[in-house]
Amino acid sequence: MSRKGRCCRVFDAVFTSSTGQSFAFGYKASVLWSCDPLGDLPVDLETSQGYQQVGAPVESRSISGVTRTITGRILRNVDYCKRQLRDVFAPGVTGRFTVAGKYWCDAEVQRCPAISAALLWPTFSFQLYCPNPYWHSVEETLAATIRVTPVFRLPVCYDAHQFGIREQADYIRIVNSGLDTQNFRLSLSARGPVVNPGVLNPETGEYLRFVTTLQDGDELQVYRENDLLRVQQLIDGKAYDVLSILDGSSTLWTVYHGTQAWQRTAESGDGWLFLTLTMHAAYSTIITEGSNG
């Protein structure tokens, strides 16, 4: 196996297809493996240079999808693992590749497994294409305008029960430990009539605005699916595609690295508007942490 990305061998990992089939890697599964590249993402830079200009300033930048080559060696249950490799990583299969139970990337089979004929410790190699090259944290980041301030706790025999005051804030506080990302899900829920609801990042001036009136119990959801923007409205439990109500001048598409506050807005009824944002922090590579931290 290539020495590049060999640190992956100490990790357990699993690929789960969209149909529910899975293949496990790592010592527990008796499948040694490596991934190349783990990080090492190239950034495509577009530069420009004027007449007699020294240097070339960057005009724009982008990061393309990445092909990850998985190589490995089967230590036990050889026949079973060979069949699983053949069946799970078949043409057209899409799924989620999760490493160490902490990071995941969505992927599609780009090259089916080549499996050696050896009876003892056979090797294999295949390729996955990741349209979004980043590794995402399995742990979900949640921010909401509703929060509970702890007040008191009952005696020790009831230590699972903590009581507090439910408070409604005018903003959500988002802590993004990863890279800037547009992959988030924002929910705007109404507990009364709300006219033209929206969200504002007061630091950047970026905002979202929806030209509609929400009634008690209505909910708007904004998210991306396969990099396409979706806006849904939930009414009495039914979902409707309402991308047309999005104000075309809206600009709030990115959760930036670090801490930021998004404020609820409305022409009227903003006190009835509740915000909830969920996301998974994105990273350019996986960091292996030793026992010394």
Stockholm file with secondary structure:
# STOCKHOLM 1.0

chainA/1-293         MSRKGRCCRVFDAVFTSSTGQSFAFGYKASVLWSCDPLGDLPVDLETSQGYQQVGAPVESRSISGVTRTITGRILRNVDYCKRQLRDVFAPGVTGRFTVAGKYWCDAEVQRCPAISAALLWPTFSFQLYCPNPYWHSVEETLAATIRVTPVFRLPVCYDAHQFGIREQADYIRIVNSGLDTQNFRLSLSARGPVVNPGVLNPETGEYLRFVTTLQDGDELQVYRENDLLRVQQLIDGKAYDVLSILDGSSTLWTVYHGTQAWQRTAESGDGWLFLTLTMHAAYSTIITEGSNG
#=GR chainA/1-293 SS CCSTTGGGGGSCEEEEETTSCEEEEBTTTTEEEEEECSSCCCCEEEECCCTTCSSCCEEEEECCCEEEEEEEEECSCHHHHHHHHHHHTCTTCEEEEEETTTEEEEEEEEEEEEECCCSSSCEEEEEEEESSCSEEESSCEEEESEEEEEEEECCGGGTTCEEEEEEECSEEEEEECSCCBCCEEEEEEESSCEESCEEECTTTCCEEEBCSEECTTCEEEEEEETTEEEEEEEETTEEEECGGGBCTTCCCCCBCSEEEEEEEECSBCGGGEEEEEEECCEESSCCCCCTTC
#=GC SS_cons         CCSTTGGGGGSCEEEEETTSCEEEEBTTTTEEEEEECSSCCCCEEEECCCTTCSSCCEEEEECCCEEEEEEEEECSCHHHHHHHHHHHTCTTCEEEEEETTTEEEEEEEEEEEEECCCSSSCEEEEEEEESSCSEEESSCEEEESEEEEEEEECCGGGTTCEEEEEEECSEEEEEECSCCBCCEEEEEEESSCEESCEEECTTTCCEEEBCSEECTTCEEEEEEETTEEEEEEEETTEEEECGGGBCTTCCCCCBCSEEEEEEEECSBCGGGEEEEEEECCEESSCCCCCTTC
//
